[in-house]
């Protein structure tokens, strides 16, 4: 007589009920009756030669010993293994923003499961210029238009576990200062002049590459240059930094 169930059961997942396992044998004298010896801290009942596992609460590698006794009181046993894994979870919190006509690359990470992952874009606004590597979990491409909207990433393992996570993705135009020339400043006149921008993602942070002339100030949040110019000066170059890309 031999026990035909096992030696390895399909893996389970923490906090998900494990389906009943019917114990089977071949040969012997009449119908065998099974008992189980618990070799680890995993909880179950046995009824009508079927193992009824309690929903697992911890991941780990477990083993039980199935003991079969037939009608002729012949005994045989078999060590059966069971792996309980953690649920699969995407751990990447947010997506990087990107620029039109610039290479985009974003790596995703996950934990749990058996780590034999397959990545996919499950549901999103159309982004034909971006795709995800199913094996490496890298979203990449060269976007050709502005995008702002949801994108849903999924990851699954080879044993059927799956997780989804929704993100917001922004693809924007490169940031530029749209004003090439400033008005002529006259000594002794109070000025207030805004710097215009195009592209990027607000809020912006403005700054001057060199220190502005005395009594002229640049508001780092609004981009407004204001003050009274008291003497002639050379031309100045401005820069604008922004959050997001």
C-alpha positions in Angstrom: 0.0 0.0 0.0 1.3 3.5 -0.9 0.0 6.9 -0.2 -0.4 8.8 -3.5 -1.2 12.3 -2.1 1.9 14.5 -2.0 4.7 14.7 -1.3 4.3 18.4 -2.0 0.9 20.2 -1.8 0.1 23.4 -3.7 1.4 26.4 -1.8 -1.0 28.6 0.2 -1.3 32.2 1.2 -1.5 33.9 4.6 -5.0 34.9 5.6 -6.6 33.0 2.6 -8.4 29.7 3.4 -6.6 26.7 2.1 -8.8 24.2 0.1 -9.3 20.8 1.6 -6.9 18.0 0.7 -8.2 14.5 0.1 -5.8 11.8 1.2 -5.6 8.9 -1.3 -3.8 5.5 -1.3 -3.2 2.7 -3.8 -3.2 -1.0 -3.0 -3.5 -2.5 0.4 -6.4 -4.4 1.9 -9.7 -2.5 1.6 -10.3 1.1 2.4 -7.5 2.8 4.3 -8.1 5.1 7.2 -5.8 8.1 7.6 -4.4 9.9 10.6 -2.1 12.9 10.6 1.0 13.7 12.7 1.6 17.4 12.9 5.3 18.2 12.6 4.9 22.0 12.7 2.7 24.7 14.1 0.0 24.5 11.5 -3.6 23.9 12.4 -6.0 21.5 10.7 -8.7 18.9 11.2 -9.1 15.6 9.4 -12.5 14.2 8.4 -13.4 11.4 6.1 -9.7 11.1 5.0 -9.7 14.8 4.1 -7.4 17.4 5.7 -9.3 20.6 6.6 -6.7 23.3 7.2 -7.4 26.3 9.4 -6.8 29.5 7.5 -3.0 30.1 7.8 -1.9 33.1 9.8 1.9 32.9 9.2 4.1 32.2 6.2 6.5 29.3 6.4 7.5 25.8 5.3 5.5 23.1 7.0 5.4 19.3 6.9 2.9 16.8 8.1 3.1 13.0 8.2 0.2 11.1 6.8 -0.4 7.6 8.2 -2.6 5.1 6.4 -4.0 2.0 8.0 -5.8 -0.5 5.8 -8.4 -3.2 6.8 -5.7 -5.7 7.4 -4.1 -3.4 9.9 -1.1 -2.7 7.6 0.5 0.7 8.1 2.3 3.1 5.8 3.3 6.7 6.2 4.4 9.6 4.0 5.9 13.0 4.7 3.9 15.8 3.0 5.2 19.3 2.6 3.2 22.6 2.4 4.5 26.1 1.8 2.5 29.1 3.0 3.6 32.4 1.4 2.9 36.0 2.2 0.3 37.8 -0.1 1.9 39.6 -3.0 2.0 43.4 -2.7 3.3 46.2 -4.9 5.5 48.4 -2.7 6.3 51.3 -5.1 4.5 54.3 -3.7 4.4 56.8 -6.7 5.4 57.2 -10.3 8.1 59.7 -11.5 6.8 62.4 -13.7 8.2 62.5 -17.3 8.9 64.8 -20.2 7.6 64.7 -23.7 10.1 63.3 -26.2 12.4 62.3 -23.4 13.2 58.7 -22.4 11.0 57.6 -19.4 11.9 54.8 -17.0 10.3 53.7 -13.8 11.0 50.5 -11.8 8.4 48.8 -9.7 9.0 46.5 -6.7 6.9 43.9 -4.9 7.0 41.6 -2.0 5.4 38.3 -1.1 4.3 35.5 -3.4 7.0 33.2 -4.8 8.8 36.1 -6.5 8.3 34.6 -10.0 6.6 37.9 -11.0 4.8 38.9 -14.1 4.0 42.7 -14.5 1.3 44.3 -16.6 -0.5 47.5 -17.2 -4.0 46.4 -16.2 -6.2 49.5 -16.8 -5.3 53.1 -17.6 -5.7 56.0 -20.0 -4.1 55.1 -23.4 -0.3 55.6 -23.2 0.8 53.9 -26.5 4.4 55.2 -26.1 4.9 53.5 -22.7 5.1 49.8 -22.0 6.1 47.6 -19.0 8.6 44.8 -19.1 6.6 41.8 -17.9 9.7 40.2 -16.3 11.6 43.2 -14.8 8.7 45.5 -13.9 10.2 48.5 -15.6 7.8 51.0 -17.3 9.7 52.6 -20.1 9.4 54.4 -23.5 9.5 57.8 -25.0 6.1 59.6 -24.5 5.1 61.8 -27.4 2.3 63.8 -25.8 1.2 65.2 -22.5 -0.6 62.8 -20.1 -2.2 63.3 -16.8 -4.3 60.5 -15.4 -4.6 57.1 -13.7 -2.6 54.0 -14.6 -3.2 50.6 -12.9 -0.2 48.3 -12.6 -0.6 44.6 -11.7 1.8 41.9 -10.6 1.1 38.2 -10.4 3.2 35.2 -9.5 3.3 31.7 -11.1 1.0 30.3 -8.4 -1.9 32.6 -9.1 -1.5 35.4 -6.6 -2.0 38.9 -7.9 -2.0 42.5 -6.7 -3.1 45.8 -8.3 -2.1 49.3 -7.5 -3.4 52.6 -9.1 -1.1 55.5 -9.8 -1.3 59.0 -11.3 1.1 59.6 -14.1 2.2 63.0 -15.5 3.9 63.5 -18.8 4.5 67.2 -19.4 6.3 69.6 -21.7 9.9 70.6 -20.7 10.0 73.7 -18.5 11.0 76.9 -20.3 10.9 80.6 -19.5 8.7 82.1 -22.2 10.1 85.7 -21.9 13.4 86.3 -23.6 13.8 90.0 -23.0 12.9 92.1 -20.0 11.5 95.6 -20.2 13.9 98.5 -19.9 14.3 99.5 -16.3 14.6 103.2 -15.6 16.5 104.4 -12.6 14.2 105.5 -9.8 11.1 103.9 -11.1 9.3 101.2 -9.0 8.8 98.0 -11.0 6.9 94.8 -10.6 7.3 92.4 -13.4 6.3 88.7 -13.5 8.4 86.0 -15.2 6.3 83.7 -17.5 6.8 80.0 -17.7 5.7 77.1 -19.9 5.7 73.4 -19.3 6.9 71.6 -16.2 4.7 70.9 -13.1 3.8 73.6 -10.6 4.5 74.8 -8.1 7.7 76.5 -9.4 10.7 77.8 -7.6 12.4 80.8 -9.2 15.9 81.9 -8.7 18.6 84.1 -10.3 21.8 82.6 -11.6 23.6 85.8 -10.4 22.6 88.2 -7.7 20.2 90.8 -8.9 21.1 94.5 -8.9 20.7 96.2 -5.5 17.1 97.0 -4.5 15.6 94.5 -7.1 14.1 91.3 -5.6 12.9 88.1 -7.2 10.0 86.3 -5.4 11.0 82.7 -5.5 7.4 81.5 -5.4 5.6 83.9 -7.8 8.5 84.8 -10.1 7.8 88.5 -9.8 10.8 90.9 -10.0 10.1 94.1 -8.1 11.9 97.1 -6.7 13.5 100.3 -7.7 16.7 100.2 -9.8 19.0 102.9 -8.7 21.9 102.5 -11.1 22.8 101.0 -14.4 23.8 97.3 -14.6 24.6 94.6 -17.0 22.1 92.0 -18.3 21.1 89.2 -16.0 20.1 85.6 -16.6 17.3 83.9 -14.7 16.5 80.3 -14.0 13.4 78.5 -12.9 13.3 75.2 -11.0 10.1 73.2 -10.5 8.8 70.3 -8.5 7.8 67.1 -10.2 10.1 66.2 -13.1 
